[in-house]
Amino acid sequence: MNSSPLAAQIRTAPQLGAPQQARTRVREWLDANAKTAAGDGLNQLVATHPSLRALIGGIADGSPYLWELASSEPERLVALLQADPQQHLAALRAKTFDAVAATQDEAEAMRLLRRMKAEAALLIALADIGGAWPVMRITQALTEVADTAVGAPTPSAVASGKAKVGTLGRAAGPDSVVLTPNEMASLIGGGIDWSVRKMYDSLRVELQEGKVVIHARLDTRALPPGTLGPFAGMFGEHEPLRMAGTVAIGRPGTALYDVTDISLRGIEIPSPVVSTIAKQMAGATSDGKIPLKVDPAVSDVAVHPTGVVLYKRRRAER
């Protein structure tokens, strides 16, 4: 796949149903923004990449939703066209989750996620309609964005999560229950040992297929001396933390969160030292697995983007 600005990767544009009206709309919009930095950037991009004007015209002609996304914030459109789409989408998601982890306002967290999805929708549409990405990459990108689910340990989620898990211990109870992202965040927040949990605030949980991603603000001052090793001087007192890994039941009453990726302020921690840092930063075992307290009735776990299934019996035994 190309590693170049999206504008340079545009190869195709849709046929115009009303060519004159579309071209007039685009020209008037460019003229209205001509004296702004974004307008100047757009005019330069269109002059350098002729197929881009046709693509923008096609969006103006055939998609009111995409045209609103493109025309309402010209500076966002310029940023997308000047960036490598693959790298921009990955950075957009990482930046958003760091911001979500840093806020304590749930409404603000939802606003950040909505904005991320709008920008991602515009980027994917440009790459799709403009022929920059193949169908499989478009499908993958749509799935990545659509499957984004982030939960926070709210008081109501704590209560509802406990109630659901409690039914698994009943003889006549269900074989499985599904936890929402908020309820899973509550289970993790309450399951981490307090000596570790107190180092984090603004905890959020992102669900991916087979993987749980924890976002939080880490108080680096509470870390044991030497935890960050040569990286220590790079970080402030409070930094956005991202940990990703799988969850499985280790023994009755204990789940194991197997951490495979850690980043601070978007800076990836090298894989060879992830287990060591997870042990010092989050109370993990020597192999990088963080113990989480769970109800002894839970015997198996399956993580999906829309929720986490807790089973009374292991799936192989069902």
C-alpha positions in Angstrom: 0.0 0.0 0.0 1.2 3.5 -0.8 2.8 5.6 1.9 2.0 9.0 0.5 -0.6 11.8 1.0 -4.1 10.9 0.3 -4.4 13.6 -2.4 -1.7 11.9 -4.4 -3.4 8.6 -4.2 -6.7 9.7 -5.7 -7.3 7.9 -9.0 -11.1 7.9 -9.6 -14.2 10.1 -9.1 -17.9 9.4 -9.5 -19.9 10.5 -12.5 -21.8 13.7 -11.8 -25.6 13.7 -12.0 -25.8 17.5 -12.1 -22.3 18.6 -13.3 -23.0 22.3 -13.5 -24.5 22.7 -10.1 -21.8 20.6 -8.5 -19.0 22.5 -10.1 -20.6 25.8 -9.1 -21.0 24.7 -5.5 -17.4 23.6 -5.2 -16.1 26.8 -6.9 -18.2 29.0 -4.6 -17.0 27.1 -1.6 -13.3 27.4 -2.6 -13.8 31.1 -3.3 -15.4 31.6 0.1 -12.4 30.0 1.8 -9.7 31.4 -0.5 -8.4 33.9 2.1 -8.0 31.3 4.8 -5.1 29.0 5.4 -7.3 26.0 4.7 -8.6 27.6 1.5 -5.1 28.3 0.3 -4.1 24.7 1.1 -7.1 23.3 -0.8 -6.4 25.4 -3.9 -2.9 24.2 -3.9 -3.9 20.6 -3.6 -6.5 20.9 -6.3 -4.0 22.6 -8.6 -1.4 19.9 -8.0 -3.8 16.9 -8.2 -6.5 17.6 -10.9 -8.4 14.4 -10.0 -9.1 15.8 -6.6 -11.4 18.5 -7.9 -13.5 15.9 -9.6 -13.7 13.8 -6.4 -14.8 16.8 -4.4 -17.3 17.7 -7.1 -18.7 14.1 -6.9 -19.1 14.4 -3.2 -20.9 17.7 -3.5 -23.1 16.3 -6.2 -24.1 12.9 -4.7 -23.6 12.8 -0.9 -25.1 15.6 1.3 -23.6 13.9 4.4 -20.1 13.7 3.1 -20.3 17.2 1.6 -21.3 18.5 5.0 -18.3 16.7 6.6 -15.9 18.0 4.0 -17.2 21.6 3.6 -18.0 22.5 7.2 -14.4 22.2 8.3 -12.0 22.8 5.4 -9.0 22.6 7.7 -10.0 19.0 8.6 -10.3 18.1 4.9 -6.9 19.6 4.1 -5.3 17.6 7.0 -6.8 14.4 5.6 -5.7 15.1 2.1 -2.2 16.0 3.1 -1.7 12.9 5.3 -1.1 9.2 4.5 -4.5 7.7 5.2 -3.3 4.6 6.9 -1.1 6.5 9.3 -3.7 9.2 9.9 -6.5 6.7 10.8 -4.2 4.9 13.3 -3.1 8.2 14.8 -6.7 9.5 15.0 -7.9 6.5 16.9 -4.9 6.6 19.3 -5.2 10.3 19.9 -8.9 10.0 20.6 -8.5 7.2 23.1 -5.8 9.1 24.9 -8.1 12.1 25.1 -11.0 9.9 26.3 -8.7 8.5 29.0 -7.7 12.0 30.1 -11.2 13.4 30.6 -13.4 12.7 33.6 -16.5 14.0 31.8 -18.5 11.2 30.2 -20.4 13.6 27.9 -17.0 14.9 26.7 -15.8 11.4 26.1 -18.8 10.6 23.9 -18.3 13.9 22.0 -14.6 12.9 21.3 -15.7 9.6 20.0 -18.4 11.1 17.8 -15.9 13.5 16.3 -13.4 10.7 15.7 -16.0 8.6 13.9 -17.0 11.6 11.7 -13.4 12.3 10.7 -12.8 8.6 10.1 -16.0 8.4 8.0 -14.8 11.2 5.7 -11.3 9.7 5.4 -12.6 6.3 4.5 -15.0 7.7 2.0 -12.4 9.7 0.3 -10.1 6.7 0.1 -12.9 4.5 -1.2 -14.5 6.8 -3.8 -11.1 8.1 -4.9 -9.7 4.6 -5.5 -6.9 5.0 -3.0 -7.7 1.8 -1.0 -8.8 -1.6 -2.1 -12.1 -3.1 -1.0 -10.5 -5.3 1.8 -8.8 -2.3 3.4 -12.0 -0.3 3.2 -13.9 -3.1 4.9 -11.2 -3.4 7.6 -11.2 0.3 8.3 -15.0 0.5 8.5 -14.9 -2.4 11.0 -12.2 -0.8 13.1 -14.2 2.4 13.5 -17.7 0.9 13.8 -16.5 -1.6 16.4 -15.2 1.1 18.7 -16.8 0.8 22.1 -15.5 2.6 25.1 -16.9 2.2 28.6 -16.4 3.9 32.0 -17.0 2.5 35.5 -20.1 4.5 36.3 -22.1 3.8 39.5 -25.0 2.4 37.6 -22.6 0.1 35.6 -21.1 -1.1 38.8 -24.5 -2.1 40.2 -25.8 -3.7 36.9 -22.6 -5.5 36.3 -22.6 -7.1 39.8 -26.2 -8.1 39.4 -25.6 -9.8 36.0 -22.5 -11.7 37.3 -24.4 -12.7 40.4 -26.9 -14.6 38.4 -24.2 -17.0 37.2 -23.8 -18.4 40.7 -27.5 -19.4 41.0 -28.4 -23.0 40.3 -31.2 -21.9 38.0 -29.3 -19.0 36.6 -28.2 -18.4 33.0 -25.3 -20.2 31.4 -23.8 -16.8 30.3 -24.3 -13.0 30.7 -23.1 -10.2 28.5 -21.5 -7.1 30.0 -21.6 -3.7 28.3 -18.4 -1.7 27.9 -19.3 0.3 31.0 -19.9 -2.8 33.0 -16.7 -4.4 31.9 -14.9 -1.2 32.9 -16.5 -1.5 36.3 -15.4 -5.1 36.6 -11.8 -4.2 35.7 -11.7 -1.1 37.9 -13.0 -3.0 40.9 -10.9 -6.1 40.1 -7.5 -4.5 40.1 -5.7 -4.5 43.5 -6.1 -1.1 45.1 -2.4 -0.7 45.6 -2.2 -0.6 41.8 -5.6 1.0 41.0 -4.8 4.1 43.0 -2.2 5.1 40.4 -4.9 5.5 37.7 -7.8 7.8 37.2 -10.2 8.5 34.3 -10.2 4.7 33.5 -11.9 3.7 30.3 -12.1 0.3 28.6 -12.2 -0.2 24.8 -13.5 -3.5 23.5 -12.0 -5.1 20.4 -12.5 -8.6 19.0 -10.7 -10.9 21.5 -8.9 -8.0 23.2 -9.5 -5.4 26.0 -7.7 -2.1 25.8 -7.5 0.0 29.0 -7.1 3.8 28.8 -6.3 5.8 31.9 -4.3 8.7 33.3 -1.3 7.3 35.1 0.3 9.1 38.1 3.9 8.4 37.2 5.0 9.6 40.7 3.4 6.5 42.2 5.4 4.1 40.2 8.2 2.1 41.9 11.6 3.7 41.2 13.1 2.6 38.0 9.9 1.4 36.4 10.2 3.4 33.2 14.0 2.9 33.0 15.5 5.0 30.2 12.1 6.4 29.3 11.5 8.1 32.7 12.8 11.5 31.7 10.3 11.7 28.8 7.2 11.8 30.8 5.4 14.2 33.2 3.6 13.6 36.4 0.4 12.5 34.8 0.3 10.8 31.4 -2.3 9.1 29.2 -1.8 5.3 29.4 -2.9 2.6 27.0 -2.6 -1.1 27.8 -3.9 -3.8 25.5 -4.2 -7.5 26.0 -6.4 -10.6 26.3 -8.5 -11.7 29.3 -8.9 -15.3 30.4 -9.9 -17.1 33.7 -6.8 -18.3 35.4 -8.5 -20.0 38.4 -11.8 -19.7 40.2 -12.1 -16.1 41.4 -9.2 -14.7 39.3 -9.1 -13.6 35.7 -5.7 -12.8 34.0 -5.3 -9.8 31.8 -2.4 -10.7 29.6 -0.8 -7.4 28.6 0.8 -7.4 25.1 1.0 -3.6 24.4 1.7 -0.5 26.5 2.0 3.1 25.4 2.4 6.3 27.4 1.4 9.6 25.7 1.2 7.6 22.5 4.8 6.4 22.8 5.0 2.7 22.4 7.0 0.7 25.0 9.2 -1.8 23.2 7.8 -5.3 23.3 10.8 -7.0 25.1 10.2 -4.9 28.2 6.3 -4.8 28.2 6.1 -7.7 30.7 8.6 -6.1 33.1 6.9 -2.7 33.0 3.4 -4.3 33.4 4.7 -6.1 36.5 5.9 -2.9 38.1 3.2 -0.6 36.7 0.1 -2.7 37.1 1.0 -5.6 39.5 1.4 -8.2 36.7 3.0 -11.6 37.2 6.5 -12.2 35.8 4.9 -13.1 32.4 2.9 -9.8 32.1 -0.5 -11.0 33.3 -2.4 -8.8 35.6 -4.7 -10.6 38.1 -8.3 -9.4 38.3 -10.8 -10.4 40.9 -13.9 -11.9 39.5 -16.9 -13.9 40.8 -15.8 -17.6 41.2 -18.9 -18.6 39.1 -17.2 -17.2 36.0 -15.3 -19.9 34.2 -14.7 -18.5 30.7 -14.7 -15.1 28.9 -15.2 -14.0 25.3 -14.5 -10.4 24.3 -16.3 -8.8 21.4 -16.5 -5.1 20.3 -20.2 -4.9 21.5 -19.8 -6.6 24.8 -18.0 -9.2 27.0 -19.6 -12.6 27.5 -19.0 -14.3 30.8 -19.7 -18.1 30.9 -20.7 -20.3 33.8 -18.8 -23.2 32.2 -15.9 -23.2 29.8 -17.0 -23.1 26.2 -15.3 -26.4 25.4 -17.5 -28.1 28.0 -20.8 -26.7 26.7 
